Amino acid sequence: MNSTISAGDTAWVLISTALVFLMTPGLAFFYGGLVHRRNALNTFMMVVIALAASALVWMGIGYSLAFSPGSQWLGKLTWVGFNGVGQDPQADYAATIPHLAFAIFQCMFAVITPALICGAIVGRMKFRAYMLFIIFWGVVVYAPVAHWVWGIGGWIRNLGALDFAGGTVVHITAGCAALVCALVLGPRQENRRTPSLPHNIPFVLLGAGLLWFGWFGFNAGSALGANGLASLAFVTTNMSAAAAMLMWLMLETGTGGKPTAVGAATAAVVGLVGITPAAGFVSPLAAVAIGIISATASYFAIQMRARTKLDDTLDVFACHGIGGISGALLTGVFAQKSLNSAGADGLLAGNPKLLLTQLIAVGATIGFTVVMSYGLLKLIGLVTPLRVGLREEVEGLDRHEHGEEVYADGAGADILGGSVIVNPLEGLLKPETSGSPEPSSAS
C-alpha cells in the first residue's frame, strides 16, 4: 500500500460513503410517506433507481467530466470508466486516501442529487421518461457544475466560492431542476381540488431520521479525513438541523397552526440542506443561525407556493432550492478562515467580497441548471411522452407503471382522524365502456 495512505482517513471516507448511500433509501421513505398510497411505490422507485442508473453514469463518464483535469468548464475523458482511478491517492483532491475511495464517495453525491428531483413530479411523470432525464441530467448538469465548483481549474473554484459538501452542486441544482420539471409537466389533476395528504407519516419520520444520520457522512465525510475538520462539520451539521426543527415548529404554532410531525421532519431536512455548503467553514453558533434562517426562508417559500398554481408536489424547490441558496449565501456571511485554512473569511469577519462571490456562484448555477434542465426535458419529450394519461394519474402510477401496489390487500387505506381518504378524482373518469378517450400525454 502507498505509504502516504492513512488507514484512519480511508476508513472514515468509506464509512461516510456508506452513510451517504443510506440517504437514498432514507429519501425514498421520506418522499414515499408524503405521497398518496396509489403513488407510493412509484415514488420509491423514482428515488432508488438512481442507485443503479446514476452510479453507472458516474463511473462511465460523470466522474471524469467532473474531476479530471480539463478546462475551467469541464473535465476531460481521462478517467472514463474509472480508467486510471486506482488504489493510490489523487493528491489534487485527497492525498491520504485511495483515488477509488474518493471517486466512490463522490458517486453517492451524484446518486442522491437527481433522486431529489422526483419529489416535484409525483404521480404524473412516466417512469421511462424520468429515467432518461436523470441519466442525461447527471452528464449535462451535475457533472459540469461539480467541475466548476470542486474540480481542479473549475471557474467557480478559481473565483474563490466556497461549497464544503454540495449546497450549490447538489441542492441548488436539484431544487432548480425540480422547479423546471414541475412547470413543464404542469399540475396534477387533483391539485387545488383537495389537499395533498401524506399516507404514512411514520415513513416520513423514519426517512428524515435516516437522512439526518446519513448527512453526517455527507458533510463530515467531505473533510476527506478523520480529523478536526470532520469533527467541526459533524457538529455544525447536527446543530443546524436541530435549530431548524425548533424554528419551524415555532413558525407553525406562531402562525395559528399546530406543531406537526411532517413539519418537524421537513425542517430537519431544510436545516441539513442549509448547513451543507458551510459545514466546514463556520462555527457551531453560526450553524444555529444558518438553521434558523434557512428554515424561515423555506417555511415562507412553501406558504407562498401554496397560493400559486405551481405543483411542486413535495416542495423540492422550497426545501432544497431555497435552503441551498440560503446556505450558500450565508456561508459568505459566517465563514471564518481561522476554522479552515482552505476557506476564507466572510462578511462578519470583515470580507464582504466572499458574499459577492457566493452570489455569483449561486446565480450561475441557477441559470445553467434551469436552461439545461428545460432543454433536456423538451428533447426527451420528442422521444417519449413525459406525462402519463388521465386514467393512469387517477388510478395511480403504482399499478400502471409498475404493476404493483404498496398495500395490495387494502390494509393500508389512508386514514386521517378516523375517516378514510377517498380518491379525490373519483367519478372524474367515465366508465371504460363509454369509449371516452383519454387526453394525450404531455411532451
Contacts in CASP RR format, 6 or more apart in sequence:
PFRMAT RR
TARGET T0000
AUTHOR 0000-0000-0000
METHOD contacts of the structure
MODEL  1
MNSTISAGDTAWVLISTALVFLMTPGLAFFYGGLVHRRNALNTFMMVVIA
LAASALVWMGIGYSLAFSPGSQWLGKLTWVGFNGVGQDPQADYAATIPHL
AFAIFQCMFAVITPALICGAIVGRMKFRAYMLFIIFWGVVVYAPVAHWVW
GIGGWIRNLGALDFAGGTVVHITAGCAALVCALVLGPRQENRRTPSLPHN
IPFVLLGAGLLWFGWFGFNAGSALGANGLASLAFVTTNMSAAAAMLMWLM
LETGTGGKPTAVGAATAAVVGLVGITPAAGFVSPLAAVAIGIISATASYF
AIQMRARTKLDDTLDVFACHGIGGISGALLTGVFAQKSLNSAGADGLLAG
NPKLLLTQLIAVGATIGFTVVMSYGLLKLIGLVTPLRVGLREEVEGLDRH
EHGEEVYADGAGADILGGSVIVNPLEGLLKPETSGSPEPSSAS
1 87 0 8 1.000
2 87 0 8 1.000
2 88 0 8 1.000
2 89 0 8 1.000
2 98 0 8 1.000
4 89 0 8 1.000
4 95 0 8 1.000
4 96 0 8 1.000
5 88 0 8 1.000
5 89 0 8 1.000
5 96 0 8 1.000
5 97 0 8 1.000
5 98 0 8 1.000
6 96 0 8 1.000
6 97 0 8 1.000
6 225 0 8 1.000
6 226 0 8 1.000
8 225 0 8 1.000
8 226 0 8 1.000
9 94 0 8 1.000
9 96 0 8 1.000
9 97 0 8 1.000
9 224 0 8 1.000
9 225 0 8 1.000
9 226 0 8 1.000
9 227 0 8 1.000
10 96 0 8 1.000
10 97 0 8 1.000
10 98 0 8 1.000
10 101 0 8 1.000
11 226 0 8 1.000
12 221 0 8 1.000
12 225 0 8 1.000
12 226 0 8 1.000
12 230 0 8 1.000
13 94 0 8 1.000
13 97 0 8 1.000
13 101 0 8 1.000
13 102 0 8 1.000
13 105 0 8 1.000
13 221 0 8 1.000
13 224 0 8 1.000
13 225 0 8 1.000
14 101 0 8 1.000
14 105 0 8 1.000
15 217 0 8 1.000
16 105 0 8 1.000
16 216 0 8 1.000
16 217 0 8 1.000
16 218 0 8 1.000
16 220 0 8 1.000
16 221 0 8 1.000
16 222 0 8 1.000
17 101 0 8 1.000
17 104 0 8 1.000
17 105 0 8 1.000
17 107 0 8 1.000
17 108 0 8 1.000
19 213 0 8 1.000
19 214 0 8 1.000
19 215 0 8 1.000
19 216 0 8 1.000
19 217 0 8 1.000
19 218 0 8 1.000
19 221 0 8 1.000
20 105 0 8 1.000
20 108 0 8 1.000
20 109 0 8 1.000
20 112 0 8 1.000
20 214 0 8 1.000
20 217 0 8 1.000
20 218 0 8 1.000
21 51 0 8 1.000
21 108 0 8 1.000
21 111 0 8 1.000
22 210 0 8 1.000
22 213 0 8 1.000
22 214 0 8 1.000
23 108 0 8 1.000
23 112 0 8 1.000
23 210 0 8 1.000
23 211 0 8 1.000
23 214 0 8 1.000
23 215 0 8 1.000
23 218 0 8 1.000
24 47 0 8 1.000
24 48 0 8 1.000
24 50 0 8 1.000
24 51 0 8 1.000
24 108 0 8 1.000
24 111 0 8 1.000
24 112 0 8 1.000
24 115 0 8 1.000
25 47 0 8 1.000
25 48 0 8 1.000
25 210 0 8 1.000
26 206 0 8 1.000
26 207 0 8 1.000
26 209 0 8 1.000
26 210 0 8 1.000
26 211 0 8 1.000
27 47 0 8 1.000
27 112 0 8 1.000
27 115 0 8 1.000
27 116 0 8 1.000
27 207 0 8 1.000
27 211 0 8 1.000
28 43 0 8 1.000
28 44 0 8 1.000
28 47 0 8 1.000
28 48 0 8 1.000
28 207 0 8 1.000
29 203 0 8 1.000
29 204 0 8 1.000
29 206 0 8 1.000
29 207 0 8 1.000
29 210 0 8 1.000
30 203 0 8 1.000
30 204 0 8 1.000
30 206 0 8 1.000
30 207 0 8 1.000
30 208 0 8 1.000
30 210 0 8 1.000
30 211 0 8 1.000
30 265 0 8 1.000
30 269 0 8 1.000
31 43 0 8 1.000
31 44 0 8 1.000
31 47 0 8 1.000
31 118 0 8 1.000
31 119 0 8 1.000
31 122 0 8 1.000
31 314 0 8 1.000
32 40 0 8 1.000
32 43 0 8 1.000
32 44 0 8 1.000
32 199 0 8 1.000
32 200 0 8 1.000
32 203 0 8 1.000
32 204 0 8 1.000
33 40 0 8 1.000
33 43 0 8 1.000
33 198 0 8 1.000
33 199 0 8 1.000
33 200 0 8 1.000
33 201 0 8 1.000
33 203 0 8 1.000
33 204 0 8 1.000
34 198 0 8 1.000
34 204 0 8 1.000
34 262 0 8 1.000
34 314 0 8 1.000
35 43 0 8 1.000
35 122 0 8 1.000
35 123 0 8 1.000
35 196 0 8 1.000
35 198 0 8 1.000
35 199 0 8 1.000
35 313 0 8 1.000
35 314 0 8 1.000
36 196 0 8 1.000
36 197 0 8 1.000
36 199 0 8 1.000
36 396 0 8 1.000
36 414 0 8 1.000
37 199 0 8 1.000
37 200 0 8 1.000
37 406 0 8 1.000
37 407 0 8 1.000
37 412 0 8 1.000
37 413 0 8 1.000
37 414 0 8 1.000
38 395 0 8 1.000
38 396 0 8 1.000
38 397 0 8 1.000
38 398 0 8 1.000
38 399 0 8 1.000
38 405 0 8 1.000
38 423 0 8 1.000
39 122 0 8 1.000
39 123 0 8 1.000
39 396 0 8 1.000
39 397 0 8 1.000
39 398 0 8 1.000
40 199 0 8 1.000
40 200 0 8 1.000
40 398 0 8 1.000
40 406 0 8 1.000
41 398 0 8 1.000
41 402 0 8 1.000
41 404 0 8 1.000
41 405 0 8 1.000
41 406 0 8 1.000
42 122 0 8 1.000
42 123 0 8 1.000
42 127 0 8 1.000
42 396 0 8 1.000
42 397 0 8 1.000
42 398 0 8 1.000
42 401 0 8 1.000
42 402 0 8 1.000
43 118 0 8 1.000
43 119 0 8 1.000
43 122 0 8 1.000
43 123 0 8 1.000
45 127 0 8 1.000
45 401 0 8 1.000
45 402 0 8 1.000
46 115 0 8 1.000
46 118 0 8 1.000
46 119 0 8 1.000
46 127 0 8 1.000
46 130 0 8 1.000
47 115 0 8 1.000
47 118 0 8 1.000
48 115 0 8 1.000
49 131 0 8 1.000
49 134 0 8 1.000
50 111 0 8 1.000
50 112 0 8 1.000
50 114 0 8 1.000
50 115 0 8 1.000
50 134 0 8 1.000
51 111 0 8 1.000
53 131 0 8 1.000
53 134 0 8 1.000
53 135 0 8 1.000
54 110 0 8 1.000
54 111 0 8 1.000
54 113 0 8 1.000
54 114 0 8 1.000
54 115 0 8 1.000
54 134 0 8 1.000
54 135 0 8 1.000
54 138 0 8 1.000
55 107 0 8 1.000
55 110 0 8 1.000
55 111 0 8 1.000
57 110 0 8 1.000
57 135 0 8 1.000
57 138 0 8 1.000
57 139 0 8 1.000
58 106 0 8 1.000
58 107 0 8 1.000
58 110 0 8 1.000
58 111 0 8 1.000
58 138 0 8 1.000
59 81 0 8 1.000
59 82 0 8 1.000
59 103 0 8 1.000
59 107 0 8 1.000
60 80 0 8 1.000
60 81 0 8 1.000
60 82 0 8 1.000
61 77 0 8 1.000
61 80 0 8 1.000
61 81 0 8 1.000
61 139 0 8 1.000
61 143 0 8 1.000
62 110 0 8 1.000
62 138 0 8 1.000
62 139 0 8 1.000
62 142 0 8 1.000
62 143 0 8 1.000
63 79 0 8 1.000
63 81 0 8 1.000
63 82 0 8 1.000
63 85 0 8 1.000
63 103 0 8 1.000
63 106 0 8 1.000
63 107 0 8 1.000
63 110 0 8 1.000
63 143 0 8 1.000
64 75 0 8 1.000
64 76 0 8 1.000
64 77 0 8 1.000
64 78 0 8 1.000
64 79 0 8 1.000
64 80 0 8 1.000
64 81 0 8 1.000
65 74 0 8 1.000
65 75 0 8 1.000
65 77 0 8 1.000
65 139 0 8 1.000
65 143 0 8 1.000
65 144 0 8 1.000
65 147 0 8 1.000
66 75 0 8 1.000
66 106 0 8 1.000
66 110 0 8 1.000
66 142 0 8 1.000
66 143 0 8 1.000
66 144 0 8 1.000
66 146 0 8 1.000
66 147 0 8 1.000
66 150 0 8 1.000
66 151 0 8 1.000
67 75 0 8 1.000
67 79 0 8 1.000
67 93 0 8 1.000
67 103 0 8 1.000
67 106 0 8 1.000
67 146 0 8 1.000
67 147 0 8 1.000
67 150 0 8 1.000
67 151 0 8 1.000
67 152 0 8 1.000
68 75 0 8 1.000
68 76 0 8 1.000
68 77 0 8 1.000
68 78 0 8 1.000
68 79 0 8 1.000
69 75 0 8 1.000
69 76 0 8 1.000
69 78 0 8 1.000
69 92 0 8 1.000
69 152 0 8 1.000
69 153 0 8 1.000
70 76 0 8 1.000
70 152 0 8 1.000
70 153 0 8 1.000
71 153 0 8 1.000
72 148 0 8 1.000
72 153 0 8 1.000
72 154 0 8 1.000
72 155 0 8 1.000
72 158 0 8 1.000
73 144 0 8 1.000
73 147 0 8 1.000
73 148 0 8 1.000
73 154 0 8 1.000
73 155 0 8 1.000
74 143 0 8 1.000
74 144 0 8 1.000
74 147 0 8 1.000
75 147 0 8 1.000
75 151 0 8 1.000
78 84 0 8 1.000
79 85 0 8 1.000
79 103 0 8 1.000
82 100 0 8 1.000
82 103 0 8 1.000
84 99 0 8 1.000
85 99 0 8 1.000
85 100 0 8 1.000
85 103 0 8 1.000
86 98 0 8 1.000
86 99 0 8 1.000
86 100 0 8 1.000
87 98 0 8 1.000
87 99 0 8 1.000
87 100 0 8 1.000
88 98 0 8 1.000
88 99 0 8 1.000
89 95 0 8 1.000
89 96 0 8 1.000
89 97 0 8 1.000
89 98 0 8 1.000
89 99 0 8 1.000
90 99 0 8 1.000
90 102 0 8 1.000
92 152 0 8 1.000
93 102 0 8 1.000
93 151 0 8 1.000
93 152 0 8 1.000
93 224 0 8 1.000
94 101 0 8 1.000
94 102 0 8 1.000
94 224 0 8 1.000
94 225 0 8 1.000
96 224 0 8 1.000
96 225 0 8 1.000
97 224 0 8 1.000
97 225 0 8 1.000
102 224 0 8 1.000
105 221 0 8 1.000
105 224 0 8 1.000
106 146 0 8 1.000
109 146 0 8 1.000
109 166 0 8 1.000
109 169 0 8 1.000
109 170 0 8 1.000
109 218 0 8 1.000
110 138 0 8 1.000
110 142 0 8 1.000
110 143 0 8 1.000
110 146 0 8 1.000
112 170 0 8 1.000
113 138 0 8 1.000
113 142 0 8 1.000
113 169 0 8 1.000
113 170 0 8 1.000
113 173 0 8 1.000
113 174 0 8 1.000
114 133 0 8 1.000
114 134 0 8 1.000
114 137 0 8 1.000
114 138 0 8 1.000
114 142 0 8 1.000
114 174 0 8 1.000
114 177 0 8 1.000
115 134 0 8 1.000
116 170 0 8 1.000
116 171 0 8 1.000
116 174 0 8 1.000
116 175 0 8 1.000
116 178 0 8 1.000
116 316 0 8 1.000
116 320 0 8 1.000
117 133 0 8 1.000
117 134 0 8 1.000
117 137 0 8 1.000
117 174 0 8 1.000
117 175 0 8 1.000
117 177 0 8 1.000
117 178 0 8 1.000
117 181 0 8 1.000
117 316 0 8 1.000
118 125 0 8 1.000
118 130 0 8 1.000
119 178 0 8 1.000
119 312 0 8 1.000
119 313 0 8 1.000
119 314 0 8 1.000
119 316 0 8 1.000
120 175 0 8 1.000
120 178 0 8 1.000
120 179 0 8 1.000
120 181 0 8 1.000
120 182 0 8 1.000
120 312 0 8 1.000
120 313 0 8 1.000
120 314 0 8 1.000
120 316 0 8 1.000
120 317 0 8 1.000
121 130 0 8 1.000
121 178 0 8 1.000
121 181 0 8 1.000
121 182 0 8 1.000
121 185 0 8 1.000
121 313 0 8 1.000
122 188 0 8 1.000
122 313 0 8 1.000
122 314 0 8 1.000
123 188 0 8 1.000
123 313 0 8 1.000
123 388 0 8 1.000
123 393 0 8 1.000
123 396 0 8 1.000
123 397 0 8 1.000
124 185 0 8 1.000
124 186 0 8 1.000
124 188 0 8 1.000
124 387 0 8 1.000
124 388 0 8 1.000
124 393 0 8 1.000
124 397 0 8 1.000
125 181 0 8 1.000
125 185 0 8 1.000
125 386 0 8 1.000
125 387 0 8 1.000
125 388 0 8 1.000
126 384 0 8 1.000
126 385 0 8 1.000
126 386 0 8 1.000
126 387 0 8 1.000
126 388 0 8 1.000
126 401 0 8 1.000
126 441 0 8 1.000
127 397 0 8 1.000
127 401 0 8 1.000
127 402 0 8 1.000
128 384 0 8 1.000
129 380 0 8 1.000
129 381 0 8 1.000
129 384 0 8 1.000
129 385 0 8 1.000
129 386 0 8 1.000
132 380 0 8 1.000
132 383 0 8 1.000
132 384 0 8 1.000
133 181 0 8 1.000
133 376 0 8 1.000
133 377 0 8 1.000
133 380 0 8 1.000
136 376 0 8 1.000
136 380 0 8 1.000
137 177 0 8 1.000
137 372 0 8 1.000
137 373 0 8 1.000
137 376 0 8 1.000
140 372 0 8 1.000
140 376 0 8 1.000
141 173 0 8 1.000
141 177 0 8 1.000
141 368 0 8 1.000
141 369 0 8 1.000
141 372 0 8 1.000
141 373 0 8 1.000
141 376 0 8 1.000
142 169 0 8 1.000
142 173 0 8 1.000
144 368 0 8 1.000
145 168 0 8 1.000
145 169 0 8 1.000
145 173 0 8 1.000
145 365 0 8 1.000
145 368 0 8 1.000
145 369 0 8 1.000
146 169 0 8 1.000
147 154 0 8 1.000
148 154 0 8 1.000
148 155 0 8 1.000
148 156 0 8 1.000
148 157 0 8 1.000
148 364 0 8 1.000
148 365 0 8 1.000
149 156 0 8 1.000
149 157 0 8 1.000
149 161 0 8 1.000
149 163 0 8 1.000
149 166 0 8 1.000
149 168 0 8 1.000
149 169 0 8 1.000
149 361 0 8 1.000
150 157 0 8 1.000
150 163 0 8 1.000
150 169 0 8 1.000
151 157 0 8 1.000
156 168 0 8 1.000
156 360 0 8 1.000
156 361 0 8 1.000
156 364 0 8 1.000
156 365 0 8 1.000
159 357 0 8 1.000
159 360 0 8 1.000
159 361 0 8 1.000
160 344 0 8 1.000
160 354 0 8 1.000
160 357 0 8 1.000
161 168 0 8 1.000
161 357 0 8 1.000
161 358 0 8 1.000
161 360 0 8 1.000
161 361 0 8 1.000
162 277 0 8 1.000
162 278 0 8 1.000
162 281 0 8 1.000
162 331 0 8 1.000
162 332 0 8 1.000
162 335 0 8 1.000
162 343 0 8 1.000
162 344 0 8 1.000
162 354 0 8 1.000
162 358 0 8 1.000
163 169 0 8 1.000
163 277 0 8 1.000
163 328 0 8 1.000
163 331 0 8 1.000
163 361 0 8 1.000
164 219 0 8 1.000
164 222 0 8 1.000
164 233 0 8 1.000
164 276 0 8 1.000
164 277 0 8 1.000
164 278 0 8 1.000
164 279 0 8 1.000
164 280 0 8 1.000
164 281 0 8 1.000
164 331 0 8 1.000
165 218 0 8 1.000
165 219 0 8 1.000
165 221 0 8 1.000
165 222 0 8 1.000
165 233 0 8 1.000
165 276 0 8 1.000
165 277 0 8 1.000
165 279 0 8 1.000
165 280 0 8 1.000
166 222 0 8 1.000
166 276 0 8 1.000
166 277 0 8 1.000
167 273 0 8 1.000
167 274 0 8 1.000
167 276 0 8 1.000
167 277 0 8 1.000
167 324 0 8 1.000
167 327 0 8 1.000
167 328 0 8 1.000
168 277 0 8 1.000
168 324 0 8 1.000
168 328 0 8 1.000
168 361 0 8 1.000
168 362 0 8 1.000
168 365 0 8 1.000
169 365 0 8 1.000
170 276 0 8 1.000
171 273 0 8 1.000
171 274 0 8 1.000
171 276 0 8 1.000
171 320 0 8 1.000
171 321 0 8 1.000
171 323 0 8 1.000
171 324 0 8 1.000
172 320 0 8 1.000
172 321 0 8 1.000
172 324 0 8 1.000
172 325 0 8 1.000
172 328 0 8 1.000
172 362 0 8 1.000
172 365 0 8 1.000
172 366 0 8 1.000
172 369 0 8 1.000
173 365 0 8 1.000
173 369 0 8 1.000
174 316 0 8 1.000
174 320 0 8 1.000
174 321 0 8 1.000
175 316 0 8 1.000
175 317 0 8 1.000
175 320 0 8 1.000
175 321 0 8 1.000
176 317 0 8 1.000
176 321 0 8 1.000
176 365 0 8 1.000
176 366 0 8 1.000
176 367 0 8 1.000
176 369 0 8 1.000
176 370 0 8 1.000
176 373 0 8 1.000
177 369 0 8 1.000
177 373 0 8 1.000
178 312 0 8 1.000
178 316 0 8 1.000
178 317 0 8 1.000
178 320 0 8 1.000
178 321 0 8 1.000
179 310 0 8 1.000
179 312 0 8 1.000
179 316 0 8 1.000
179 317 0 8 1.000
179 321 0 8 1.000
179 370 0 8 1.000
180 369 0 8 1.000
180 370 0 8 1.000
180 373 0 8 1.000
180 374 0 8 1.000
180 377 0 8 1.000
181 373 0 8 1.000
181 377 0 8 1.000
182 310 0 8 1.000
182 311 0 8 1.000
182 312 0 8 1.000
182 313 0 8 1.000
182 317 0 8 1.000
183 310 0 8 1.000
184 374 0 8 1.000
184 377 0 8 1.000
184 378 0 8 1.000
184 386 0 8 1.000
184 442 0 8 1.000
185 386 0 8 1.000
185 387 0 8 1.000
185 442 0 8 1.000
186 311 0 8 1.000
186 387 0 8 1.000
186 442 0 8 1.000
187 309 0 8 1.000
187 310 0 8 1.000
187 311 0 8 1.000
188 311 0 8 1.000
188 313 0 8 1.000
188 393 0 8 1.000
189 390 0 8 1.000
189 393 0 8 1.000
189 394 0 8 1.000
189 425 0 8 1.000
189 428 0 8 1.000
190 196 0 8 1.000
190 424 0 8 1.000
190 425 0 8 1.000
191 309 0 8 1.000
191 311 0 8 1.000
192 309 0 8 1.000
193 424 0 8 1.000
193 425 0 8 1.000
194 424 0 8 1.000
196 313 0 8 1.000
197 414 0 8 1.000
197 416 0 8 1.000
197 421 0 8 1.000
198 204 0 8 1.000
198 262 0 8 1.000
199 412 0 8 1.000
199 414 0 8 1.000
201 261 0 8 1.000
201 262 0 8 1.000
204 261 0 8 1.000
204 262 0 8 1.000
204 265 0 8 1.000
205 261 0 8 1.000
205 264 0 8 1.000
205 265 0 8 1.000
207 265 0 8 1.000
208 264 0 8 1.000
208 265 0 8 1.000
208 266 0 8 1.000
208 268 0 8 1.000
208 269 0 8 1.000
209 265 0 8 1.000
209 268 0 8 1.000
211 268 0 8 1.000
211 269 0 8 1.000
211 272 0 8 1.000
212 241 0 8 1.000
212 268 0 8 1.000
212 269 0 8 1.000
212 272 0 8 1.000
215 237 0 8 1.000
215 241 0 8 1.000
215 272 0 8 1.000
215 276 0 8 1.000
216 234 0 8 1.000
216 237 0 8 1.000
216 238 0 8 1.000
218 237 0 8 1.000
218 272 0 8 1.000
218 276 0 8 1.000
219 233 0 8 1.000
219 234 0 8 1.000
219 236 0 8 1.000
219 237 0 8 1.000
219 275 0 8 1.000
219 276 0 8 1.000
219 279 0 8 1.000
219 280 0 8 1.000
220 230 0 8 1.000
220 231 0 8 1.000
220 233 0 8 1.000
220 234 0 8 1.000
220 237 0 8 1.000
220 279 0 8 1.000
221 230 0 8 1.000
221 233 0 8 1.000
222 233 0 8 1.000
222 279 0 8 1.000
222 280 0 8 1.000
223 229 0 8 1.000
223 230 0 8 1.000
223 232 0 8 1.000
223 233 0 8 1.000
223 280 0 8 1.000
229 280 0 8 1.000
229 340 0 8 1.000
232 279 0 8 1.000
232 280 0 8 1.000
232 284 0 8 1.000
232 339 0 8 1.000
232 340 0 8 1.000
233 279 0 8 1.000
233 280 0 8 1.000
235 284 0 8 1.000
235 287 0 8 1.000
236 275 0 8 1.000
236 278 0 8 1.000
236 279 0 8 1.000
236 280 0 8 1.000
236 282 0 8 1.000
236 283 0 8 1.000
236 284 0 8 1.000
236 286 0 8 1.000
236 287 0 8 1.000
237 272 0 8 1.000
237 275 0 8 1.000
237 279 0 8 1.000
237 287 0 8 1.000
239 284 0 8 1.000
239 287 0 8 1.000
239 288 0 8 1.000
240 271 0 8 1.000
240 272 0 8 1.000
240 274 0 8 1.000
240 275 0 8 1.000
240 287 0 8 1.000
240 288 0 8 1.000
240 290 0 8 1.000
240 291 0 8 1.000
240 294 0 8 1.000
241 268 0 8 1.000
241 269 0 8 1.000
241 271 0 8 1.000
241 272 0 8 1.000
241 275 0 8 1.000
241 291 0 8 1.000
242 268 0 8 1.000
242 288 0 8 1.000
243 271 0 8 1.000
243 287 0 8 1.000
243 288 0 8 1.000
243 289 0 8 1.000
243 290 0 8 1.000
243 291 0 8 1.000
243 292 0 8 1.000
243 295 0 8 1.000
244 267 0 8 1.000
244 268 0 8 1.000
244 270 0 8 1.000
244 271 0 8 1.000
244 272 0 8 1.000
244 274 0 8 1.000
244 291 0 8 1.000
244 292 0 8 1.000
244 294 0 8 1.000
244 295 0 8 1.000
245 264 0 8 1.000
245 267 0 8 1.000
245 268 0 8 1.000
245 271 0 8 1.000
245 295 0 8 1.000
247 267 0 8 1.000
247 291 0 8 1.000
247 292 0 8 1.000
247 295 0 8 1.000
247 296 0 8 1.000
247 299 0 8 1.000
248 263 0 8 1.000
248 264 0 8 1.000
248 266 0 8 1.000
248 267 0 8 1.000
248 270 0 8 1.000
248 295 0 8 1.000
248 299 0 8 1.000
249 259 0 8 1.000
249 263 0 8 1.000
249 264 0 8 1.000
249 267 0 8 1.000
251 295 0 8 1.000
251 296 0 8 1.000
251 299 0 8 1.000
252 258 0 8 1.000
252 259 0 8 1.000
252 260 0 8 1.000
252 263 0 8 1.000
253 259 0 8 1.000
266 298 0 8 1.000
266 315 0 8 1.000
266 319 0 8 1.000
267 295 0 8 1.000
267 299 0 8 1.000
269 319 0 8 1.000
270 291 0 8 1.000
270 294 0 8 1.000
270 295 0 8 1.000
270 298 0 8 1.000
270 319 0 8 1.000
270 323 0 8 1.000
271 290 0 8 1.000
271 291 0 8 1.000
271 294 0 8 1.000
271 295 0 8 1.000
271 323 0 8 1.000
273 294 0 8 1.000
273 319 0 8 1.000
273 320 0 8 1.000
273 321 0 8 1.000
273 323 0 8 1.000
273 324 0 8 1.000
273 327 0 8 1.000
274 290 0 8 1.000
274 291 0 8 1.000
274 294 0 8 1.000
274 323 0 8 1.000
274 324 0 8 1.000
274 326 0 8 1.000
274 327 0 8 1.000
274 330 0 8 1.000
275 282 0 8 1.000
275 287 0 8 1.000
275 290 0 8 1.000
275 291 0 8 1.000
275 294 0 8 1.000
275 327 0 8 1.000
276 324 0 8 1.000
276 327 0 8 1.000
277 324 0 8 1.000
277 327 0 8 1.000
277 328 0 8 1.000
277 331 0 8 1.000
278 286 0 8 1.000
278 287 0 8 1.000
278 290 0 8 1.000
278 327 0 8 1.000
278 330 0 8 1.000
278 331 0 8 1.000
278 334 0 8 1.000
278 335 0 8 1.000
279 287 0 8 1.000
280 339 0 8 1.000
280 340 0 8 1.000
281 331 0 8 1.000
281 334 0 8 1.000
281 335 0 8 1.000
281 336 0 8 1.000
281 339 0 8 1.000
281 340 0 8 1.000
281 343 0 8 1.000
281 344 0 8 1.000
282 290 0 8 1.000
282 331 0 8 1.000
282 334 0 8 1.000
282 335 0 8 1.000
282 336 0 8 1.000
282 339 0 8 1.000
283 334 0 8 1.000
283 336 0 8 1.000
283 339 0 8 1.000
286 334 0 8 1.000
286 336 0 8 1.000
289 330 0 8 1.000
289 334 0 8 1.000
290 326 0 8 1.000
290 327 0 8 1.000
290 330 0 8 1.000
290 334 0 8 1.000
293 326 0 8 1.000
293 330 0 8 1.000
294 322 0 8 1.000
294 323 0 8 1.000
294 324 0 8 1.000
294 326 0 8 1.000
294 327 0 8 1.000
294 330 0 8 1.000
297 322 0 8 1.000
297 323 0 8 1.000
297 326 0 8 1.000
298 315 0 8 1.000
298 318 0 8 1.000
298 319 0 8 1.000
298 322 0 8 1.000
298 323 0 8 1.000
298 326 0 8 1.000
301 315 0 8 1.000
301 317 0 8 1.000
301 318 0 8 1.000
301 322 0 8 1.000
302 315 0 8 1.000
302 318 0 8 1.000
302 319 0 8 1.000
305 312 0 8 1.000
305 315 0 8 1.000
305 317 0 8 1.000
305 318 0 8 1.000
312 318 0 8 1.000
325 362 0 8 1.000
325 366 0 8 1.000
328 358 0 8 1.000
328 361 0 8 1.000
328 362 0 8 1.000
329 355 0 8 1.000
329 358 0 8 1.000
329 359 0 8 1.000
329 362 0 8 1.000
331 346 0 8 1.000
331 354 0 8 1.000
331 358 0 8 1.000
332 346 0 8 1.000
332 347 0 8 1.000
332 354 0 8 1.000
332 355 0 8 1.000
332 357 0 8 1.000
332 358 0 8 1.000
333 346 0 8 1.000
333 347 0 8 1.000
333 348 0 8 1.000
333 355 0 8 1.000
334 346 0 8 1.000
334 347 0 8 1.000
334 348 0 8 1.000
335 343 0 8 1.000
335 344 0 8 1.000
335 345 0 8 1.000
335 346 0 8 1.000
335 349 0 8 1.000
335 354 0 8 1.000
336 345 0 8 1.000
336 346 0 8 1.000
336 349 0 8 1.000
337 343 0 8 1.000
337 344 0 8 1.000
337 345 0 8 1.000
337 349 0 8 1.000
344 351 0 8 1.000
344 354 0 8 1.000
345 351 0 8 1.000
345 354 0 8 1.000
346 352 0 8 1.000
346 354 0 8 1.000
346 355 0 8 1.000
347 354 0 8 1.000
347 355 0 8 1.000
377 386 0 8 1.000
380 386 0 8 1.000
381 443 0 8 1.000
382 443 0 8 1.000
385 440 0 8 1.000
385 441 0 8 1.000
385 442 0 8 1.000
385 443 0 8 1.000
386 441 0 8 1.000
386 442 0 8 1.000
386 443 0 8 1.000
387 441 0 8 1.000
387 442 0 8 1.000
387 443 0 8 1.000
388 397 0 8 1.000
388 400 0 8 1.000
388 401 0 8 1.000
388 441 0 8 1.000
389 438 0 8 1.000
389 439 0 8 1.000
389 440 0 8 1.000
389 441 0 8 1.000
390 428 0 8 1.000
390 429 0 8 1.000
390 438 0 8 1.000
390 439 0 8 1.000
391 400 0 8 1.000
391 429 0 8 1.000
391 438 0 8 1.000
392 400 0 8 1.000
392 401 0 8 1.000
393 425 0 8 1.000
394 423 0 8 1.000
394 425 0 8 1.000
394 428 0 8 1.000
394 429 0 8 1.000
398 404 0 8 1.000
398 405 0 8 1.000
398 406 0 8 1.000
399 405 0 8 1.000
406 412 0 8 1.000
407 413 0 8 1.000
413 420 0 8 1.000
414 420 0 8 1.000
414 421 0 8 1.000
415 421 0 8 1.000
429 436 0 8 1.000
430 436 0 8 1.000
END
